[in-house]
Amino acid sequence: MTGDEQVGAVTVAAYRVPTDAPEGDGTLTWDSTTIVVVHAKCGHHQGVGWTYGPAAIAGVVNDLLAPTVTGRSVWDVRGAWEAMVRRIRNAGRPGIAGYALSAVDVALWDLKARLVGLPLQDLVGAVRDEVPVYGSGGFTTYDQEQLRRQLDGWVQTDRIPRVKIKIGESWGGNVPRDIARMRQARDVVGDDVELYVDANGGYGRKQAIRVMAEVTDLDIRWLEEPVSSDDLAGLREVRDRVAPDVAAGEYGYDLYYFRRMCDAEAVDCLQVDVSRCGGITEWIRAAAVAAACGLQVSGHCAPHLHVHVAAATPNLRHLEWFHDHVRIESMFFEGSLDAQDGVMRPRRDAVGNGLTLRSQDAEQYQVA
C-alpha cells in the first residue's frame, strides 16, 4: 500500500429471489425479495455491500454514486459518504437513493478493511465478540403448522431465546386472529423465551393499547410499530400505556429522523437499518444519538449487513435474525454465519466482512 490508493470500478447488480412461502405482515404481502449488491474495487481487492429494495436502486448507484466515489481515496470513507449525500440531494435521500447510498457505503467500508487486512468489526472498533439476535418471521400468511415449525426451529434447533411474530393483520382488521397467534406462539416457545410482536403500523393508538391489555398474561416484551412510525405522538401514547418495550425507527433515512424520534420519547429501543439509513457511517452516528438519550439500538433485518458494526456499538440491544434475509444471505454469500445460542459471532479469521458473493448461484436471479 502506498497511501494514495483510489476507489476503482463500482459495480452493481440486482437479484429478485422468490420467497420460500407467501409472506406478509399487518399491511403488506409479498412473494419475492430483491437484493441489490454493490462491489467497490481497488486493484485486486473488492468490498461488497448490499441493500434490499427495488431494482431501480441499481440505476442510482450507476448514474449518481459510482461516478461520485470513483477515483477518491479508499481511506476516506466518510468523505466519500458526504460527497454521496450531496450528490443525491435533488434525487431525494429518503427512498431508493438512501438505499443506494447505504449499499455503496458498506462496500467502501468493507474495501478499506480488506486493504488494511482487518476484520470489519475491528476497523470500526469492536467492543464485543458476539452479537445477540432474535428470530423474526412469524408472517401473517403462515398457518398454525408453519408458525409452529418456524418457532420450534429457532428455539429448539438454534437455541435462540428471543422470537418475533407479525400481528396487526389486515391493518388491524383481524384482532381475534392476532391474539390467537400470540397465544399459540407463547404455547410453542414456553415461558423462558422472550416473545416479541410487530404490527408494522397496522393498529390505531387505542386499538394497540387494547390489544396489549388482552394479552398481558403472555408477558410480551417487545411491541414494534404498534402505530405508524411517522406518528411520534401515537408511539409515545402507546409507550406510556403498555408493558412491552415499544420500538420503531426502521424507516429512518438520516440522522434528523432519529433525533426527532428520540426527542419525542417515542420508543424504548431505537431501530436502525444499515441498508436504509446511510450505511455503516450513519449507523454509527444514529447509535450515538440514541446513546445520548439513554437508549439502546436494534438492527433491523439483514443480519449479515449489521453484525460487524453492531459488534462495535456499545449501546446495542440485538439484531433481527429475519427469516427472508437470512435465507438469501446464506444462499448468496460464501462465509455466512449462523445464530447458534442466540448470537452471531463475526469471524476473526477473515478480513473485511468475510463474505464473497456466489456469483454463479446468484446469476439465475439477476434482474438488473
BAMISE-296186 format. One record per residue (C-alpha): residue number from 1; x, y, z; residue in one letter. Coordinates in steps of 0.25 Angstrom, whole numbers, plus 5000, padded with zeros to 4 digits. Each point is the difference from the previous one (the first is absolute). Layout:
BEGIN
<site drenfi="NUM" X="X" Y="Y" Z="Z" torvex="A"/>
...
//
This chain:
BEGIN
<site drenfi="1" X="5000" Y="5000" Z="5000" torvex="M"/>
<site drenfi="2" X="5005" Y="5014" Z="4996" torvex="T"/>
<site drenfi="3" X="4990" Y="5008" Z="5008" torvex="G"/>
<site drenfi="4" X="4994" Y="5006" Z="4987" torvex="D"/>
<site drenfi="5" X="4991" Y="4988" Z="4996" torvex="E"/>
<site drenfi="6" X="4987" Y="5004" Z="4993" torvex="Q"/>
<site drenfi="7" X="4987" Y="4994" Z="4998" torvex="V"/>
<site drenfi="8" X="5000" Y="4994" Z="4986" torvex="G"/>
<site drenfi="9" X="4987" Y="4994" Z="4994" torvex="A"/>
<site drenfi="10" X="4987" Y="5000" Z="5008" torvex="V"/>
<site drenfi="11" X="4990" Y="4989" Z="4994" torvex="T"/>
<site drenfi="12" X="4986" Y="4997" Z="5004" torvex="V"/>
<site drenfi="13" X="4990" Y="4989" Z="4997" torvex="A"/>
<site drenfi="14" X="4986" Y="4997" Z="5005" torvex="A"/>
<site drenfi="15" X="4994" Y="4986" Z="5002" torvex="Y"/>
<site drenfi="16" X="4986" Y="4996" Z="5003" torvex="R"/>
<site drenfi="17" X="4998" Y="4988" Z="5008" torvex="V"/>
<site drenfi="18" X="4987" Y="4993" Z="5002" torvex="P"/>
<site drenfi="19" X="4996" Y="4997" Z="5015" torvex="T"/>
<site drenfi="20" X="4999" Y="4986" Z="5005" torvex="D"/>
<site drenfi="21" X="4985" Y="5002" Z="5003" torvex="A"/>
<site drenfi="22" X="4991" Y="5012" Z="4999" torvex="P"/>
<site drenfi="23" X="5004" Y="5011" Z="5010" torvex="E"/>
<site drenfi="24" X="4992" Y="5011" Z="5006" torvex="G"/>
<site drenfi="25" X="4999" Y="5010" Z="5012" torvex="D"/>
<site drenfi="26" X="4989" Y="5009" Z="5005" torvex="G"/>
<site drenfi="27" X="5000" Y="5009" Z="4988" torvex="T"/>
<site drenfi="28" X="5006" Y="4993" Z="4988" torvex="L"/>
<site drenfi="29" X="5002" Y="4986" Z="4994" torvex="T"/>
<site drenfi="30" X="5012" Y="4996" Z="4990" torvex="W"/>
<site drenfi="31" X="5005" Y="4987" Z="4993" torvex="D"/>
<site drenfi="32" X="5014" Y="5005" Z="4996" torvex="S"/>
<site drenfi="33" X="5011" Y="5009" Z="5006" torvex="T"/>
<site drenfi="34" X="5010" Y="5008" Z="4992" torvex="T"/>
<site drenfi="35" X="5015" Y="5001" Z="5005" torvex="I"/>
<site drenfi="36" X="5009" Y="5011" Z="4993" torvex="V"/>
<site drenfi="37" X="5015" Y="4996" Z="5001" torvex="V"/>
<site drenfi="38" X="5011" Y="5011" Z="4999" torvex="V"/>
<site drenfi="39" X="5015" Y="4997" Z="4998" torvex="H"/>
<site drenfi="40" X="5010" Y="5011" Z="5002" torvex="A"/>
<site drenfi="41" X="5014" Y="4996" Z="4994" torvex="K"/>
<site drenfi="42" X="5014" Y="5004" Z="5002" torvex="C"/>
<site drenfi="43" X="5011" Y="4992" Z="4993" torvex="G"/>
<site drenfi="44" X="4997" Y="4985" Z="5003" torvex="H"/>
<site drenfi="45" X="4992" Y="5004" Z="5012" torvex="H"/>
<site drenfi="46" X="4985" Y="5002" Z="5000" torvex="Q"/>
<site drenfi="47" X="4990" Y="5003" Z="5011" torvex="G"/>
<site drenfi="48" X="4985" Y="4996" Z="5000" torvex="V"/>
<site drenfi="49" X="4988" Y="5007" Z="5005" torvex="G"/>
<site drenfi="50" X="4985" Y="4998" Z="4998" torvex="W"/>
<site drenfi="51" X="4986" Y="5004" Z="5002" torvex="T"/>
<site drenfi="52" X="4986" Y="4995" Z="4999" torvex="Y"/>
<site drenfi="53" X="4990" Y="5008" Z="4991" torvex="G"/>
<site drenfi="54" X="4996" Y="5003" Z="4986" torvex="P"/>
<site drenfi="55" X="5010" Y="4996" Z="4988" torvex="A"/>
<site drenfi="56" X="4999" Y="5015" Z="4997" torvex="A"/>
<site drenfi="57" X="5010" Y="5002" Z="5011" torvex="I"/>
<site drenfi="58" X="5011" Y="4995" Z="4990" torvex="A"/>
<site drenfi="59" X="4997" Y="5012" Z="4991" torvex="G"/>
<site drenfi="60" X="5003" Y="5009" Z="5011" torvex="V"/>
<site drenfi="61" X="5013" Y="4993" Z="5003" torvex="V"/>
<site drenfi="62" X="5004" Y="5000" Z="4985" torvex="N"/>
<site drenfi="63" X="4996" Y="5014" Z="4997" torvex="D"/>
<site drenfi="64" X="5003" Y="5009" Z="5012" torvex="L"/>
<site drenfi="65" X="5008" Y="4993" Z="5011" torvex="L"/>
<site drenfi="66" X="5011" Y="4991" Z="4992" torvex="A"/>
<site drenfi="67" X="5005" Y="5013" Z="4993" torvex="P"/>
<site drenfi="68" X="5000" Y="5007" Z="5013" torvex="T"/>
<site drenfi="69" X="5009" Y="4991" Z="5007" torvex="V"/>
<site drenfi="70" X="5009" Y="4994" Z="4989" torvex="T"/>
<site drenfi="71" X="5013" Y="5006" Z="5001" torvex="G"/>
<site drenfi="72" X="4999" Y="5004" Z="5015" torvex="R"/>
<site drenfi="73" X="5010" Y="4995" Z="5010" torvex="S"/>
<site drenfi="74" X="4995" Y="4987" Z="5006" torvex="V"/>
<site drenfi="75" X="5004" Y="5004" Z="5013" torvex="W"/>
<site drenfi="76" X="4991" Y="5012" Z="5001" torvex="D"/>
<site drenfi="77" X="4986" Y="4992" Z="5001" torvex="V"/>
<site drenfi="78" X="4994" Y="5011" Z="5008" torvex="R"/>
<site drenfi="79" X="5004" Y="5011" Z="4990" torvex="G"/>
<site drenfi="80" X="4994" Y="4991" Z="4989" torvex="A"/>
<site drenfi="81" X="4987" Y="4999" Z="5008" torvex="W"/>
<site drenfi="82" X="4999" Y="5015" Z="5001" torvex="E"/>
<site drenfi="83" X="5002" Y="5001" Z="4985" torvex="A"/>
<site drenfi="84" X="4989" Y="4990" Z="4997" torvex="M"/>
<site drenfi="85" X="4990" Y="5007" Z="5009" torvex="V"/>
<site drenfi="86" X="5002" Y="5013" Z="4993" torvex="R"/>
<site drenfi="87" X="4999" Y="4993" Z="4986" torvex="R"/>
<site drenfi="88" X="4987" Y="4994" Z="5003" torvex="I"/>
<site drenfi="89" X="4994" Y="5012" Z="5006" torvex="R"/>
<site drenfi="90" X="4991" Y="5003" Z="4988" torvex="N"/>
<site drenfi="91" X="4997" Y="4985" Z="4999" torvex="A"/>
<site drenfi="92" X="4994" Y="5000" Z="5014" torvex="G"/>
<site drenfi="93" X="5007" Y="4992" Z="5010" torvex="R"/>
<site drenfi="94" X="4988" Y="4993" Z="5006" torvex="P"/>
<site drenfi="95" X="4997" Y="4988" Z="4992" torvex="G"/>
<site drenfi="96" X="5008" Y="4993" Z="4989" torvex="I"/>
<site drenfi="97" X="5011" Y="5011" Z="5000" torvex="A"/>
<site drenfi="98" X="5002" Y="4997" Z="5015" torvex="G"/>
<site drenfi="99" X="5001" Y="4985" Z="4997" torvex="Y"/>
<site drenfi="100" X="5010" Y="5002" Z="4990" torvex="A"/>
<site drenfi="101" X="5008" Y="5009" Z="5009" torvex="L"/>
<site drenfi="102" X="5000" Y="4990" Z="5011" torvex="S"/>
<site drenfi="103" X="5005" Y="4988" Z="4991" torvex="A"/>
<site drenfi="104" X="5011" Y="5008" Z="4994" torvex="V"/>
<site drenfi="105" X="5005" Y="5005" Z="5014" torvex="D"/>
<site drenfi="106" X="5000" Y="4986" Z="5005" torvex="V"/>
<site drenfi="107" X="5008" Y="4995" Z="4988" torvex="A"/>
<site drenfi="108" X="5010" Y="5011" Z="5002" torvex="L"/>
<site drenfi="109" X="5002" Y="4997" Z="5015" torvex="W"/>
<site drenfi="110" X="5002" Y="4985" Z="4996" torvex="D"/>
<site drenfi="111" X="5010" Y="5004" Z="4989" torvex="L"/>
<site drenfi="112" X="5008" Y="5008" Z="5010" torvex="K"/>
<site drenfi="113" X="5000" Y="4989" Z="5011" torvex="A"/>
<site drenfi="114" X="5005" Y="4990" Z="4989" torvex="R"/>
<site drenfi="115" X="5011" Y="5010" Z="4996" torvex="L"/>
<site drenfi="116" X="5005" Y="5001" Z="5014" torvex="V"/>
<site drenfi="117" X="4998" Y="4985" Z="5003" torvex="G"/>
<site drenfi="118" X="4991" Y="5002" Z="5011" torvex="L"/>
<site drenfi="119" X="4986" Y="4994" Z="5004" torvex="P"/>
<site drenfi="120" X="4990" Y="5010" Z="4997" torvex="L"/>
<site drenfi="121" X="4995" Y="5001" Z="5015" torvex="Q"/>
<site drenfi="122" X="5015" Y="5003" Z="5004" torvex="D"/>
<site drenfi="123" X="5001" Y="5011" Z="4990" torvex="L"/>
<site drenfi="124" X="4988" Y="5006" Z="5005" torvex="V"/>
<site drenfi="125" X="5004" Y="4998" Z="5015" torvex="G"/>
<site drenfi="126" X="4994" Y="4987" Z="5006" torvex="A"/>
<site drenfi="127" X="4995" Y="5000" Z="5014" torvex="V"/>
<site drenfi="128" X="4995" Y="4986" Z="5000" torvex="R"/>
<site drenfi="129" X="5003" Y="4986" Z="4994" torvex="D"/>
<site drenfi="130" X="4985" Y="4996" Z="4998" torvex="E"/>
<site drenfi="131" X="4987" Y="5007" Z="4997" torvex="V"/>
<site drenfi="132" X="4986" Y="4995" Z="5005" torvex="P"/>
<site drenfi="133" X="4989" Y="4998" Z="4990" torvex="V"/>
<site drenfi="134" X="4986" Y="4997" Z="5000" torvex="Y"/>
<site drenfi="135" X="4992" Y="4990" Z="4991" torvex="G"/>
<site drenfi="136" X="4991" Y="5008" Z="4991" torvex="S"/>
<site drenfi="137" X="4989" Y="4996" Z="4990" torvex="G"/>
<site drenfi="138" X="4987" Y="4994" Z="5005" torvex="G"/>
<site drenfi="139" X="4993" Y="5006" Z="4988" torvex="F"/>
<site drenfi="140" X="4985" Y="5002" Z="5000" torvex="T"/>
<site drenfi="141" X="4999" Y="4992" Z="4988" torvex="T"/>
<site drenfi="142" X="5005" Y="4988" Z="5008" torvex="Y"/>
<site drenfi="143" X="4990" Y="4989" Z="5004" torvex="D"/>
<site drenfi="144" X="5002" Y="4994" Z="5014" torvex="Q"/>
<site drenfi="145" X="5009" Y="4989" Z="4996" torvex="E"/>
<site drenfi="146" X="5009" Y="5009" Z="4992" torvex="Q"/>
<site drenfi="147" X="5001" Y="5009" Z="5012" torvex="L"/>
<site drenfi="148" X="5003" Y="4989" Z="5010" torvex="R"/>
<site drenfi="149" X="5011" Y="4994" Z="4991" torvex="R"/>
<site drenfi="150" X="5007" Y="5014" Z="4999" torvex="Q"/>
<site drenfi="151" X="4999" Y="5003" Z="5015" torvex="L"/>
<site drenfi="152" X="5005" Y="4986" Z="5003" torvex="D"/>
<site drenfi="153" X="5012" Y="5001" Z="4991" torvex="G"/>
<site drenfi="154" X="5004" Y="5013" Z="5006" torvex="W"/>
<site drenfi="155" X="4998" Y="4995" Z="5015" torvex="V"/>
<site drenfi="156" X="5003" Y="4985" Z="4999" torvex="Q"/>
<site drenfi="157" X="5010" Y="4999" Z="4989" torvex="T"/>
<site drenfi="158" X="5008" Y="5014" Z="5000" torvex="D"/>
<site drenfi="159" X="4997" Y="5002" Z="5015" torvex="R"/>
<site drenfi="160" X="4996" Y="5015" Z="4998" torvex="I"/>
<site drenfi="161" X="4994" Y="5005" Z="5012" torvex="P"/>
<site drenfi="162" X="4992" Y="5012" Z="4994" torvex="R"/>
<site drenfi="163" X="4990" Y="4998" Z="4988" torvex="V"/>
<site drenfi="164" X="4990" Y="5010" Z="4993" torvex="K"/>
<site drenfi="165" X="4988" Y="4998" Z="4992" torvex="I"/>
<site drenfi="166" X="4991" Y="5009" Z="4992" torvex="K"/>
<site drenfi="167" X="4987" Y="5006" Z="5004" torvex="I"/>
<site drenfi="168" X="4991" Y="5011" Z="4996" torvex="G"/>
<site drenfi="169" X="4994" Y="4992" Z="4989" torvex="E"/>
<site drenfi="170" X="4992" Y="5007" Z="4989" torvex="S"/>
<site drenfi="171" X="5003" Y="5014" Z="5006" torvex="W"/>
<site drenfi="172" X="4995" Y="4995" Z="5014" torvex="G"/>
<site drenfi="173" X="4988" Y="4994" Z="4994" torvex="G"/>
<site drenfi="174" X="5001" Y="4986" Z="5006" torvex="N"/>
<site drenfi="175" X="5004" Y="5002" Z="5014" torvex="V"/>
<site drenfi="176" X="4994" Y="4986" Z="5005" torvex="P"/>
<site drenfi="177" X="5010" Y="4993" Z="4990" torvex="R"/>
<site drenfi="178" X="5011" Y="5009" Z="5005" torvex="D"/>
<site drenfi="179" X="4997" Y="4996" Z="5015" torvex="I"/>
<site drenfi="180" X="4999" Y="4985" Z="4996" torvex="A"/>
<site drenfi="181" X="5013" Y="5001" Z="4993" torvex="R"/>
<site drenfi="182" X="5007" Y="5006" Z="5012" torvex="M"/>
<site drenfi="183" X="4994" Y="4990" Z="5009" torvex="R"/>
<site drenfi="184" X="5005" Y="4989" Z="4991" torvex="Q"/>
<site drenfi="185" X="5014" Y="5006" Z="5000" torvex="A"/>
<site drenfi="186" X="5001" Y="5000" Z="5015" torvex="R"/>
<site drenfi="187" X="4995" Y="4986" Z="5001" torvex="D"/>
<site drenfi="188" X="5010" Y="4995" Z="4990" torvex="V"/>
<site drenfi="189" X="5013" Y="5007" Z="5005" torvex="V"/>
<site drenfi="190" X="4996" Y="4999" Z="5015" torvex="G"/>
<site drenfi="191" X="5002" Y="5010" Z="5012" torvex="D"/>
<site drenfi="192" X="5015" Y="5001" Z="4999" torvex="D"/>
<site drenfi="193" X="5001" Y="5006" Z="4986" torvex="V"/>
<site drenfi="194" X="4998" Y="5015" Z="4998" torvex="E"/>
<site drenfi="195" X="4988" Y="5003" Z="4991" torvex="L"/>
<site drenfi="196" X="5000" Y="5012" Z="4990" torvex="Y"/>
<site drenfi="197" X="4989" Y="5005" Z="4991" torvex="V"/>
<site drenfi="198" X="5000" Y="5009" Z="4988" torvex="D"/>
<site drenfi="199" X="4987" Y="5007" Z="4995" torvex="A"/>
<site drenfi="200" X="5007" Y="5008" Z="4989" torvex="N"/>
<site drenfi="201" X="4992" Y="5012" Z="5003" torvex="G"/>
<site drenfi="202" X="4987" Y="4993" Z="4997" torvex="G"/>
<site drenfi="203" X="4992" Y="5004" Z="5013" torvex="Y"/>
<site drenfi="204" X="4994" Y="5013" Z="5005" torvex="G"/>
<site drenfi="205" X="5006" Y="5006" Z="5013" torvex="R"/>
<site drenfi="206" X="4989" Y="4995" Z="5009" torvex="K"/>
<site drenfi="207" X="4998" Y="4987" Z="4993" torvex="Q"/>
<site drenfi="208" X="5014" Y="4996" Z="5002" torvex="A"/>
<site drenfi="209" X="4999" Y="5003" Z="5015" torvex="I"/>
<site drenfi="210" X="4987" Y="4992" Z="5001" torvex="R"/>
<site drenfi="211" X="5007" Y="4988" Z="4993" torvex="V"/>
<site drenfi="212" X="5012" Y="5000" Z="5009" torvex="M"/>
<site drenfi="213" X="4990" Y="5001" Z="5012" torvex="A"/>
<site drenfi="214" X="4994" Y="4987" Z="4995" torvex="E"/>
<site drenfi="215" X="5013" Y="4992" Z="5000" torvex="V"/>
<site drenfi="216" X="5006" Y="5005" Z="5013" torvex="T"/>
<site drenfi="217" X="5001" Y="4986" Z="5005" torvex="D"/>
<site drenfi="218" X="5010" Y="4997" Z="4988" torvex="L"/>
<site drenfi="219" X="5011" Y="5008" Z="5005" torvex="D"/>
<site drenfi="220" X="5003" Y="5007" Z="4987" torvex="I"/>
<site drenfi="221" X="5013" Y="5007" Z="5000" torvex="R"/>
<site drenfi="222" X="5001" Y="5008" Z="4987" torvex="W"/>
<site drenfi="223" X="4989" Y="5007" Z="4992" torvex="L"/>
<site drenfi="224" X="5005" Y="5005" Z="4987" torvex="E"/>
<site drenfi="225" X="4993" Y="5011" Z="4992" torvex="E"/>
<site drenfi="226" X="4986" Y="4999" Z="5007" torvex="P"/>
<site drenfi="227" X="4997" Y="5012" Z="4992" torvex="V"/>
<site drenfi="228" X="5006" Y="5007" Z="4988" torvex="S"/>
<site drenfi="229" X="5015" Y="5004" Z="5003" torvex="S"/>
<site drenfi="230" X="4996" Y="5014" Z="4995" torvex="D"/>
<site drenfi="231" X="4990" Y="5001" Z="5011" torvex="D"/>
<site drenfi="232" X="5010" Y="5004" Z="5011" torvex="L"/>
<site drenfi="233" X="4989" Y="5005" Z="5010" torvex="A"/>
<site drenfi="234" X="4993" Y="4987" Z="4998" torvex="G"/>
<site drenfi="235" X="5012" Y="4992" Z="5003" torvex="L"/>
<site drenfi="236" X="5002" Y="5008" Z="5012" torvex="R"/>
<site drenfi="237" X="4986" Y="4998" Z="5004" torvex="E"/>
<site drenfi="238" X="5001" Y="4985" Z="4998" torvex="V"/>
<site drenfi="239" X="5013" Y="4999" Z="5007" torvex="R"/>
<site drenfi="240" X="4995" Y="5007" Z="5013" torvex="D"/>
<site drenfi="241" X="4988" Y="4990" Z="5001" torvex="R"/>
<site drenfi="242" X="5006" Y="4986" Z="4996" torvex="V"/>
<site drenfi="243" X="5009" Y="4990" Z="5008" torvex="A"/>
<site drenfi="244" X="5009" Y="4996" Z="4988" torvex="P"/>
<site drenfi="245" X="5011" Y="5009" Z="4995" torvex="D"/>
<site drenfi="246" X="4996" Y="5008" Z="4988" torvex="V"/>
<site drenfi="247" X="5009" Y="5000" Z="4988" torvex="A"/>
<site drenfi="248" X="5001" Y="5007" Z="4986" torvex="A"/>
<site drenfi="249" X="5010" Y="5007" Z="4991" torvex="G"/>
<site drenfi="250" X="5002" Y="4990" Z="4989" torvex="E"/>
<site drenfi="251" X="4995" Y="5011" Z="4990" torvex="Y"/>
<site drenfi="252" X="5011" Y="5010" Z="5004" torvex="G"/>
<site drenfi="253" X="5008" Y="5006" Z="4988" torvex="Y"/>
<site drenfi="254" X="5008" Y="5010" Z="5007" torvex="D"/>
<site drenfi="255" X="5005" Y="5005" Z="5014" torvex="L"/>
<site drenfi="256" X="4989" Y="5010" Z="5002" torvex="Y"/>
<site drenfi="257" X="4989" Y="4989" Z="4999" torvex="Y"/>
<site drenfi="258" X="5007" Y="4993" Z="5012" torvex="F"/>
<site drenfi="259" X="5001" Y="5013" Z="5008" torvex="R"/>
<site drenfi="260" X="4986" Y="5003" Z="4998" torvex="R"/>
<site drenfi="261" X="4996" Y="4986" Z="5005" torvex="M"/>
<site drenfi="262" X="5009" Y="5001" Z="5012" torvex="C"/>
<site drenfi="263" X="4995" Y="5014" Z="5003" torvex="D"/>
<site drenfi="264" X="4986" Y="4996" Z="5000" torvex="A"/>
<site drenfi="265" X="5003" Y="4989" Z="5010" torvex="E"/>
<site drenfi="266" X="4992" Y="4991" Z="4990" torvex="A"/>
<site drenfi="267" X="5008" Y="4987" Z="5002" torvex="V"/>
<site drenfi="268" X="5007" Y="4991" Z="5011" torvex="D"/>
<site drenfi="269" X="5009" Y="4995" Z="4989" torvex="C"/>
<site drenfi="270" X="5004" Y="5007" Z="4987" torvex="L"/>
<site drenfi="271" X="5001" Y="4991" Z="4988" torvex="Q"/>
<site drenfi="272" X="5010" Y="5004" Z="4989" torvex="V"/>
<site drenfi="273" X="5002" Y="4993" Z="4987" torvex="D"/>
<site drenfi="274" X="5013" Y="5001" Z="4993" torvex="V"/>
<site drenfi="275" X="4994" Y="4997" Z="4987" torvex="S"/>
<site drenfi="276" X="4992" Y="5012" Z="5000" torvex="R"/>
<site drenfi="277" X="5005" Y="5010" Z="5010" torvex="C"/>
<site drenfi="278" X="5013" Y="5003" Z="4992" torvex="G"/>
<site drenfi="279" X="5008" Y="4988" Z="5003" torvex="G"/>
<site drenfi="280" X="5011" Y="4998" Z="5011" torvex="I"/>
<site drenfi="281" X="5004" Y="5015" Z="5000" torvex="T"/>
<site drenfi="282" X="4986" Y="5004" Z="5004" torvex="E"/>
<site drenfi="283" X="4997" Y="4988" Z="5009" torvex="W"/>
<site drenfi="284" X="5012" Y="5005" Z="5009" torvex="I"/>
<site drenfi="285" X="4994" Y="5014" Z="5001" torvex="R"/>
<site drenfi="286" X="4986" Y="4995" Z="5003" torvex="A"/>
<site drenfi="287" X="5005" Y="4991" Z="5011" torvex="A"/>
<site drenfi="288" X="5007" Y="5011" Z="5006" torvex="A"/>
<site drenfi="289" X="4987" Y="5009" Z="5000" torvex="V"/>
<site drenfi="290" X="4993" Y="4988" Z="5006" torvex="A"/>
<site drenfi="291" X="5010" Y="4999" Z="5011" torvex="A"/>
<site drenfi="292" X="5000" Y="5015" Z="5003" torvex="A"/>
<site drenfi="293" X="4985" Y="4997" Z="5003" torvex="C"/>
<site drenfi="294" X="5002" Y="4988" Z="5009" torvex="G"/>
<site drenfi="295" X="4995" Y="4990" Z="4989" torvex="L"/>
<site drenfi="296" X="5005" Y="4988" Z="4994" torvex="Q"/>
<site drenfi="297" X="5000" Y="4997" Z="4985" torvex="V"/>
<site drenfi="298" X="4995" Y="4987" Z="4993" torvex="S"/>
<site drenfi="299" X="5004" Y="4997" Z="4986" torvex="G"/>
<site drenfi="300" X="4988" Y="4998" Z="4990" torvex="H"/>
<site drenfi="301" X="5001" Y="4988" Z="4991" torvex="C"/>
<site drenfi="302" X="5012" Y="4996" Z="4991" torvex="A"/>
<site drenfi="303" X="5008" Y="4994" Z="5012" torvex="P"/>
<site drenfi="304" X="5013" Y="4998" Z="4992" torvex="H"/>
<site drenfi="305" X="5000" Y="5014" Z="4996" torvex="L"/>
<site drenfi="306" X="4999" Y="5005" Z="5014" torvex="H"/>
<site drenfi="307" X="5008" Y="4990" Z="5008" torvex="V"/>
<site drenfi="308" X="5014" Y="5007" Z="4999" torvex="H"/>
<site drenfi="309" X="4995" Y="5014" Z="5003" torvex="V"/>
<site drenfi="310" X="4991" Y="4994" Z="5011" torvex="A"/>
<site drenfi="311" X="5012" Y="4994" Z="5006" torvex="A"/>
<site drenfi="312" X="5006" Y="5014" Z="5001" torvex="A"/>
<site drenfi="313" X="4988" Y="5006" Z="5006" torvex="T"/>
<site drenfi="314" X="5000" Y="5001" Z="5016" torvex="P"/>
<site drenfi="315" X="4985" Y="5003" Z="5001" torvex="N"/>
<site drenfi="316" X="4996" Y="4989" Z="4991" torvex="L"/>
<site drenfi="317" X="4988" Y="4991" Z="5005" torvex="R"/>
<site drenfi="318" X="4999" Y="4990" Z="4989" torvex="H"/>
<site drenfi="319" X="4999" Y="4997" Z="4985" torvex="L"/>
<site drenfi="320" X="4988" Y="4994" Z="4992" torvex="E"/>
<site drenfi="321" X="5002" Y="4986" Z="4995" torvex="W"/>
<site drenfi="322" X="4990" Y="5002" Z="4989" torvex="F"/>
<site drenfi="323" X="4996" Y="4988" Z="4993" torvex="H"/>
<site drenfi="324" X="4999" Y="5005" Z="4986" torvex="D"/>
<site drenfi="325" X="5013" Y="5007" Z="5000" torvex="H"/>
<site drenfi="326" X="5008" Y="4989" Z="5008" torvex="V"/>
<site drenfi="327" X="4995" Y="4991" Z="4989" torvex="R"/>
<site drenfi="328" X="5005" Y="5009" Z="4989" torvex="I"/>
<site drenfi="329" X="5013" Y="5004" Z="5006" torvex="E"/>
<site drenfi="330" X="5003" Y="4985" Z="5003" torvex="S"/>
<site drenfi="331" X="4997" Y="4997" Z="4985" torvex="M"/>
<site drenfi="332" X="5008" Y="5012" Z="4994" torvex="F"/>
<site drenfi="333" X="5013" Y="5001" Z="5009" torvex="F"/>
<site drenfi="334" X="5011" Y="4991" Z="5003" torvex="E"/>
<site drenfi="335" X="5004" Y="5002" Z="5014" torvex="G"/>
<site drenfi="336" X="4986" Y="5002" Z="5006" torvex="S"/>
<site drenfi="337" X="4998" Y="4998" Z="5015" torvex="L"/>
<site drenfi="338" X="4990" Y="4992" Z="5009" torvex="D"/>
<site drenfi="339" X="4993" Y="5005" Z="5012" torvex="A"/>
<site drenfi="340" X="5002" Y="4988" Z="5010" torvex="Q"/>
<site drenfi="341" X="4997" Y="5003" Z="5014" torvex="D"/>
<site drenfi="342" X="4993" Y="5013" Z="4997" torvex="G"/>
<site drenfi="343" X="5013" Y="5007" Z="4995" torvex="V"/>
<site drenfi="344" X="5008" Y="5003" Z="4987" torvex="M"/>
<site drenfi="345" X="5015" Y="5000" Z="5001" torvex="R"/>
<site drenfi="346" X="5007" Y="5008" Z="4990" torvex="P"/>
<site drenfi="347" X="5012" Y="4992" Z="4994" torvex="R"/>
<site drenfi="348" X="5014" Y="5003" Z="5006" torvex="R"/>
<site drenfi="349" X="5007" Y="4993" Z="4989" torvex="D"/>
<site drenfi="350" X="4995" Y="5008" Z="4988" torvex="A"/>
<site drenfi="351" X="5002" Y="5014" Z="4995" torvex="V"/>
<site drenfi="352" X="4989" Y="5010" Z="4997" torvex="G"/>
<site drenfi="353" X="4986" Y="4994" Z="5002" torvex="N"/>
<site drenfi="354" X="5005" Y="4986" Z="4997" torvex="G"/>
<site drenfi="355" X="4990" Y="4999" Z="4989" torvex="L"/>
<site drenfi="356" X="5002" Y="4996" Z="4985" torvex="T"/>
<site drenfi="357" X="4988" Y="5001" Z="4990" torvex="L"/>
<site drenfi="358" X="4997" Y="4986" Z="4994" torvex="R"/>
<site drenfi="359" X="4999" Y="5007" Z="4986" torvex="S"/>
<site drenfi="360" X="4996" Y="4987" Z="4993" torvex="Q"/>
<site drenfi="361" X="4989" Y="4996" Z="5010" torvex="D"/>
<site drenfi="362" X="4994" Y="5015" Z="5000" torvex="A"/>
<site drenfi="363" X="5001" Y="5001" Z="4985" torvex="E"/>
<site drenfi="364" X="4986" Y="4993" Z="4997" torvex="Q"/>
<site drenfi="365" X="4993" Y="5010" Z="5009" torvex="Y"/>
<site drenfi="366" X="5006" Y="5013" Z="4993" torvex="Q"/>
<site drenfi="367" X="4990" Y="5010" Z="4995" torvex="V"/>
<site drenfi="368" X="5009" Y="5013" Z="4998" torvex="A"/>
//
